[in-house]
Amino acid sequence: MLVIEPADFPMIFIKPGTYSDPNSKHGQITEFHQGTIYFRHGAKSETGVQNDIRQAIDNRVEQLRSGWLSNIKKVMYAPEGAKVTVLPHEVRQSSSPDAVPIRWVDDPDAPEYRVVDPNETHIYKQWEFLEILN
C-alpha cells in the first residue's frame, strides 16, 4: 500500500507533465503545466485561483496554531514542579534497534527510553495466550 500524505504547502510543478499519445493531434498530451498550482475541487484537480491559495495558507496557519495551543496546554497542565524540556527536531521516535536512547530526566542512572516493538514485549498473540491460560 502506498499512502501519500497531504503537503504542508501548495506544490508548483517545475516541469510539464507530458506523455506520448498516438491518438492525440500532436502525438503527446500535457496534463500538468510548468509553474501551475493544482487544487482538488470535488473529484477533480483543477488549476488554483486566488481563493484556493488563500484557503491553503489559512488552513496551514490554523494547523500550526492548533499545534502550538495543544503544546501550550500540555505545559499549563503539567504537574507542579515538572520540568519542560525542548528537544532538537532531529530527535524522533523510532523502534529501530540502532536508535539512540534518551533519558527523560537529568539523572545519569535513570533508565533510557526508546520505542520498543510491541511484538518483542508481548510475544504471544491473544489466542496463544488464551490457550496457555486455559
N, C-alpha and C positions, 0 to 999 in steps of 0.2 A: 504494500500500500504506500502511496506517495501522498503526504499531507503538505499542502502549501499554505502557510500562514499568511495573513494579510500583511502588506508592507506598512511601516510606520509613517511613510510619506509617499506622495504620488511619484510614480516612476515614469521617466520620459524616455522614449525609445531613442537610442543613439544611432541605430541603423534601420533601414526599412526592412520590413518582414515580407520579402518577395520569394515566391516559389514558382516553378515551371508548371504550366498548364497548357497542354497542346490544344485544348478546346477553346482557349481564350483568343481574343482578337490579336493580341501582341505576343502570345506564347508564354506569358507569365502573368501572375496576379500579385499585387501588393496589398497585403492585409493591414499592415501597420506602417505608418509613415514616420520618418525621422523627425524628432522634435515634437511629437504629438503625445499628449496625455490622454489615456482612456479611462473611463469610469463605467461601472456597472449601472445600467438603468434597466431594472427588471431582469429579464433573461439575456439582455444584450450588453456588449461592451461598445460604448459609443465615445466619440471624441468629447473631451471635457470642455465645459464652458466655465465662465467666471464663478457661477454659484457652486459648481462641483468642487472647484479648488478651494473656495471659501469654506464649504462644508467639510472638506478633508482636513483643513487646518483647524477648524473649530473642533472636530472630533479628536484630533491629536492633542490639542490643548486640554480638552476635557479628560482624556485618558491620563495625561501627566498630572493634572490637578487631582484627580481621584486617587492616583497612586501616592502623591505627596500627602494628601489628607489622611489616607489609610495609615501611612507610616507615622504621621504626627499623632494619630490616635493611639498607636502602639506605644509610643513614648509617654503620652499622657496617662495611660492606664497601667504603665509598668509599676510593679510593687515599689513601695518606698525603699530607698537605699539601692535600687537597681542601678547598674552601670550600663549606659548605652555605648556601644562601640560601633564605629562605622568601618566596614571592611572595604578594601580596594575592589574595584569592579572585576578584577581578574579572579577573585575568589568565587568559585561557583560550586554548587552541589554536584557531586559526581560519585557514582558507585564503582568507578574504576579502582582496581587494587593499587594502581600507581598514583592515585590522587594523594596530595599532601594533606595529612590530617591536621586539624586545627583544635585549639582549646578555646572554650568559651570564657575562661577565667584567666587571671594572671598567674595562678599557682602552677609552677612548672611540673608538679607531681600529679596534677589533675589528669583524668583520662582525656585522651584526644578524641575528637569527633570526626567521623567520616560516614558518609551514607553507605549503608550495608545492604546488599542484595537480600530481599526477604526470603528468597529461595535457600539462602545459606543459614539464616537464623530460624526458619520454620521449614524443616526438611521434609515434613510429612504433608501430603495432601489431606483434605478433610476426610475422604473415605478411608485412607490408610490409617489415619489417627483413630477413627471410629472402630475400625477393625481391630486395632491394637487394644483400644479401650474396652471393647466388648470381650 
